[in-house]
């Protein structure tokens, strides 16, 4: 009996170690790491990943709900260049920048203020002269080249782990990045990529005003809002998502630079296609901050209503 207990206990420990040792990855890593758990199996790494409020999603514009409370967000200290440096790191999944100061957001239907703690990016892959998009969210099925996520936590939360204890603990601003004109505001960030080429590498970089990486504030009035999750394990479902319609522009050369870093060590797979596929919306609703582009203009609508009356009177 004692021997049987020891065998069962050993198997239990082995099972725990196996689950704990599971490594999640993106599909683009499977060739080099065939035993890693790609997005289809993230729920085996953390059960949150099979929840009913998962992100990202495909936003279907004909189904969004206009919400008049979604006024323009207030960006506090987004225009301030801090005095201390940012930490930029290759964490084996993305390029992540930890902020040294905490710019804040408020308004825009949020019932409290949130402080920015970090930002990171997701991108696709270049094949010859073609670039296959890598944004996580999509609008009516259309993805963009990249996506920037600025992660905020409740003003009263200590850190990201603490923020997960609140149902509304995390607020992420998502910005599409499309291929277009060269963007000099990203030059400092992109110039550091060579120095974080391998997993685990990091350095201190010159800080920037956070708003310099974004479209002008007056172009950020149109956005989508929904409740979702983090898009990597542990896929925690405490995130208020704000997905902006106005994209950031980077040149093809700038976008391609992100794929020069590696998922692992030197000579490992280049980091590309580091995005999670769209998840089911289930019973959630997606809200829209402006009815202007979804509803016909008043003048146009009046013309449609009056025209039949005019035609009818002419032929009587």
C-alpha positions as CSV (number, residue, x, y, z in Angstrom):
1,X,0.0,0.0,0.0
2,X,2.8,2.3,0.9
3,X,4.5,1.6,-2.4
4,X,1.3,2.3,-4.3
5,X,1.0,5.6,-2.5
6,X,4.5,6.6,-3.4
7,X,3.9,5.7,-7.1
8,X,0.7,7.7,-7.3
9,X,2.3,10.6,-5.5
10,X,5.2,10.6,-7.9
11,X,2.8,10.6,-10.9
12,X,0.9,13.5,-9.4
13,X,4.1,15.5,-9.0
14,X,5.2,14.6,-12.5
15,X,1.8,15.8,-13.8
16,X,2.1,19.1,-12.0
17,X,5.7,19.7,-13.3
18,X,4.5,18.8,-16.8
19,X,1.7,21.3,-16.7
20,X,3.8,24.0,-15.0
21,X,6.6,23.5,-17.6
22,X,4.3,23.9,-20.6
23,X,5.6,26.6,-22.9
24,X,3.1,28.7,-24.9
25,X,4.1,30.0,-28.3
26,X,2.8,31.3,-31.6
27,X,2.2,29.1,-34.6
28,X,5.3,30.7,-36.3
29,X,7.4,29.0,-33.6
30,X,6.2,25.5,-34.1
31,X,8.7,24.5,-36.7
32,X,11.6,25.1,-34.3
33,X,9.7,24.2,-31.1
34,X,7.2,21.4,-32.1
35,X,6.3,20.7,-28.5
36,X,5.3,24.2,-27.5
37,X,1.6,25.0,-27.1
38,X,0.3,27.2,-29.9
39,X,-2.8,29.4,-29.6
40,X,-5.1,26.5,-30.3
41,X,-3.9,24.9,-27.0
42,X,-3.3,27.8,-24.8
43,X,-6.2,26.6,-22.6
44,X,-3.9,23.7,-21.6
45,X,-1.4,26.2,-20.3
46,X,-4.0,28.4,-18.5
47,X,-7.8,27.6,-18.4
48,X,-8.6,31.3,-18.6
49,X,-7.8,31.0,-22.3
50,X,-11.0,29.2,-23.0
51,X,-13.1,31.8,-21.3
52,X,-16.2,33.5,-22.9
53,X,-14.7,37.0,-23.0
54,X,-11.5,36.4,-24.9
55,X,-9.5,38.8,-27.1
56,X,-8.7,39.8,-29.8
57,X,-11.9,39.9,-31.8
58,X,-13.1,40.8,-35.3
59,X,-15.2,43.9,-35.1
60,X,-18.2,43.8,-37.4
61,X,-19.2,47.4,-37.9
62,X,-22.8,46.7,-38.8
63,X,-23.4,45.1,-35.4
64,X,-21.7,47.7,-33.2
65,X,-23.9,49.8,-30.8
66,X,-23.6,53.6,-30.7
67,X,-22.9,54.7,-27.1
68,X,-23.2,58.4,-26.5
69,X,-21.2,58.1,-23.3
70,X,-18.1,57.2,-25.3
71,X,-16.8,60.8,-25.5
72,X,-13.1,61.6,-26.4
73,X,-10.6,60.1,-23.9
74,X,-8.6,62.5,-21.7
75,X,-4.9,61.9,-22.1
76,X,-3.0,63.2,-19.0
77,X,0.8,63.6,-19.3
78,X,0.9,61.8,-22.6
79,X,2.8,64.8,-23.9
80,X,5.4,64.7,-21.2
81,X,8.9,63.3,-21.8
82,X,10.0,61.8,-18.5
83,X,13.4,62.4,-17.0
84,X,14.1,58.7,-16.4
85,X,14.7,56.1,-19.1
86,X,12.4,53.4,-20.4
87,X,13.3,49.7,-20.3
88,X,12.9,48.0,-23.7
89,X,13.1,44.2,-23.7
90,X,12.7,41.1,-25.9
91,X,10.7,38.8,-23.6
92,X,10.6,36.0,-26.2
93,X,7.1,36.9,-27.4
94,X,7.2,40.6,-28.3
95,X,9.1,43.8,-27.9
96,X,8.0,45.3,-24.6
97,X,8.7,48.8,-23.3
98,X,8.2,49.4,-19.5
99,X,7.5,53.0,-18.8
100,X,9.3,55.0,-16.1
101,X,6.4,57.4,-15.5
102,X,2.7,56.8,-15.5
103,X,0.7,58.9,-18.0
104,X,-3.0,58.5,-17.4
105,X,-6.3,58.2,-19.3
106,X,-9.8,59.0,-18.2
107,X,-13.2,59.9,-19.5
108,X,-14.3,58.2,-22.7
109,X,-16.9,56.1,-20.8
110,X,-14.3,54.9,-18.2
111,X,-15.6,55.3,-14.6
112,X,-12.1,55.8,-13.2
113,X,-8.6,56.8,-14.2
114,X,-6.0,54.4,-15.4
115,X,-2.2,54.7,-15.5
116,X,0.0,53.5,-18.3
117,X,2.6,50.9,-17.3
118,X,3.9,49.4,-20.5
119,X,3.4,49.0,-24.2
120,X,4.2,46.2,-26.7
121,X,3.5,45.3,-30.3
122,X,2.2,42.5,-32.5
123,X,3.2,42.1,-36.2
124,X,3.1,39.9,-39.2
125,X,5.8,38.7,-41.6
126,X,7.4,39.9,-44.9
127,X,7.8,37.5,-47.8
128,X,9.8,39.0,-50.7
129,X,8.0,42.2,-51.5
130,X,4.7,41.2,-49.8
131,X,3.9,41.9,-46.1
132,X,1.3,39.7,-44.5
133,X,-0.6,41.6,-41.8
134,X,-0.1,40.9,-38.1
135,X,-2.6,43.0,-36.1
136,X,-4.6,41.1,-33.5
137,X,-7.9,42.9,-33.9
138,X,-9.5,43.3,-37.3
139,X,-12.4,45.4,-38.6
140,X,-14.9,43.7,-40.9
141,X,-12.2,41.0,-41.4
142,X,-9.5,43.4,-42.4
143,X,-6.2,43.3,-40.5
144,X,-3.4,45.8,-40.6
145,X,0.4,45.3,-40.6
146,X,0.9,45.7,-36.8
147,X,-0.9,46.6,-33.6
148,X,0.3,48.6,-30.7
149,X,-1.1,47.9,-27.2
150,X,-0.6,50.5,-24.4
151,X,-1.4,48.7,-21.2
152,X,-3.0,50.7,-18.3
153,X,-4.0,49.6,-14.8
154,X,-6.4,51.1,-12.3
155,X,-4.9,54.2,-10.7
156,X,-5.2,52.5,-7.3
157,X,-3.6,49.2,-8.4
158,X,-0.1,48.4,-7.4
159,X,0.9,46.6,-10.5
160,X,-0.5,44.4,-13.3
161,X,-0.9,41.4,-11.0
162,X,-2.8,43.5,-8.5
163,X,-5.0,44.9,-11.2
164,X,-6.2,41.4,-12.1
165,X,-8.0,41.3,-8.8
166,X,-10.5,43.9,-10.1
167,X,-13.2,43.2,-12.7
168,X,-12.2,46.5,-14.4
169,X,-8.6,46.4,-13.4
170,X,-6.9,46.8,-16.8
171,X,-7.5,49.1,-19.7
172,X,-5.7,48.6,-23.0
173,X,-5.5,51.1,-25.8
174,X,-5.1,49.4,-29.2
175,X,-3.8,51.2,-32.3
176,X,-3.6,49.7,-35.8
177,X,-0.3,50.3,-37.6
178,X,-0.5,50.4,-41.4
179,X,2.3,50.6,-44.0
180,X,2.6,54.1,-45.3
181,X,4.9,57.0,-44.8
182,X,8.1,56.8,-42.7
183,X,7.5,57.8,-39.1
184,X,10.4,59.6,-37.6
185,X,8.8,59.4,-34.1
186,X,9.5,55.7,-34.1
187,X,13.2,56.1,-35.1
188,X,14.5,55.9,-31.5
189,X,12.5,52.8,-30.6
190,X,13.4,51.0,-33.9
191,X,17.1,51.9,-33.5
192,X,17.2,49.8,-30.3
193,X,15.9,46.6,-31.9
194,X,19.4,45.4,-32.9
195,X,20.4,45.6,-29.2
196,X,17.6,43.3,-28.0
197,X,17.9,40.7,-30.8
198,X,17.7,37.7,-28.5
199,X,15.2,36.5,-25.8
200,X,15.9,38.0,-22.4
201,X,17.9,40.9,-23.6
202,X,17.0,44.4,-22.5
203,X,18.4,47.9,-22.1
204,X,17.5,51.4,-21.0
205,X,16.4,53.8,-23.8
206,X,15.7,57.5,-24.1
207,X,12.1,58.2,-23.1
208,X,9.6,59.8,-25.4
209,X,6.4,61.7,-25.0
210,X,4.0,58.8,-25.3
211,X,1.7,60.8,-27.6
212,X,4.5,61.2,-30.1
213,X,3.9,57.5,-31.1
214,X,0.2,58.0,-31.7
215,X,-2.0,59.9,-34.1
216,X,-2.9,63.4,-33.1
217,X,-5.4,63.5,-30.2
218,X,-8.1,65.1,-32.3
219,X,-8.0,62.1,-34.6
220,X,-8.7,59.7,-31.7
221,X,-12.4,60.5,-31.2
222,X,-13.6,57.4,-33.1
223,X,-13.0,54.1,-31.3
224,X,-14.6,50.8,-30.4
225,X,-15.1,49.6,-26.8
226,X,-15.7,46.1,-25.5
227,X,-14.9,43.8,-22.5
228,X,-12.2,41.2,-23.1
229,X,-9.0,39.6,-22.0
230,X,-5.3,39.8,-22.3
231,X,-4.2,38.3,-25.6
232,X,-1.5,36.1,-24.2
233,X,-1.6,33.5,-21.4
234,X,-2.9,33.9,-18.7
235,X,-5.6,35.4,-20.9
236,X,-7.1,37.1,-17.8
237,X,-10.6,38.5,-18.5
238,X,-10.4,41.8,-16.7
239,X,-9.6,44.1,-19.7
240,X,-11.5,47.1,-21.0
241,X,-10.5,47.4,-24.7
242,X,-10.4,50.6,-26.6
243,X,-9.6,50.0,-30.3
244,X,-9.0,53.2,-32.3
245,X,-10.1,53.5,-35.9
246,X,-7.3,55.9,-36.9
247,X,-4.1,54.0,-37.7
248,X,-0.5,54.9,-37.1
249,X,1.7,54.9,-40.2
250,X,5.1,53.3,-40.5
251,X,7.1,52.6,-43.6
252,X,7.5,49.0,-44.9
253,X,11.2,49.2,-43.9
254,X,10.3,50.3,-40.4
255,X,7.7,47.6,-40.0
256,X,10.1,44.9,-41.3
257,X,12.7,45.9,-38.6
258,X,10.6,44.3,-35.9
259,X,11.1,40.9,-37.5
260,X,14.8,41.1,-37.1
261,X,14.6,40.1,-33.4
262,X,14.5,36.4,-32.4
263,X,12.0,34.4,-30.4
264,X,15.0,32.8,-28.7
265,X,18.8,32.9,-29.0
266,X,20.8,33.9,-32.0
267,X,20.0,31.7,-35.1
268,X,16.6,30.9,-33.6
269,X,13.4,31.7,-35.4
270,X,12.9,35.3,-36.3
271,X,10.1,36.9,-34.3
272,X,7.2,37.2,-36.7
273,X,3.4,36.6,-36.8
274,X,3.3,37.0,-33.0
275,X,-0.5,37.5,-32.8
276,X,-3.4,35.5,-31.4
277,X,-6.2,34.7,-33.9
278,X,-9.6,36.3,-33.4
279,X,-11.8,34.8,-30.7
280,X,-15.5,34.3,-30.6
281,X,-17.5,37.4,-29.5
282,X,-20.1,35.1,-27.7
283,X,-22.8,37.3,-26.0
284,X,-20.7,40.4,-25.8
285,X,-21.5,43.7,-27.4
286,X,-19.1,46.1,-29.1
287,X,-19.8,49.8,-28.7
288,X,-18.9,52.7,-31.0
289,X,-18.0,56.2,-30.0
290,X,-19.5,58.0,-33.0
291,X,-22.6,57.4,-35.1
292,X,-21.5,59.7,-37.9
293,X,-19.9,57.0,-40.2
294,X,-22.5,54.4,-39.5
295,X,-25.7,56.4,-40.0
296,X,-26.6,58.4,-43.1
297,X,-26.0,62.2,-42.8
298,X,-29.2,64.1,-41.9
299,X,-29.2,66.0,-45.2
300,X,-28.8,62.8,-47.2
301,X,-31.5,61.2,-45.2
302,X,-33.9,64.1,-45.8
303,X,-33.2,63.9,-49.5
304,X,-34.1,60.2,-49.6
305,X,-37.4,60.9,-47.8
306,X,-38.3,64.0,-49.9
307,X,-37.4,62.6,-53.3
308,X,-40.4,60.2,-53.7
309,X,-42.8,63.0,-52.7
310,X,-41.3,65.3,-55.4
311,X,-41.4,62.6,-58.1
312,X,-45.0,61.7,-57.2
313,X,-46.2,65.3,-57.5
314,X,-44.5,65.8,-60.9
315,X,-46.4,62.9,-62.4
316,X,-49.9,63.6,-61.0
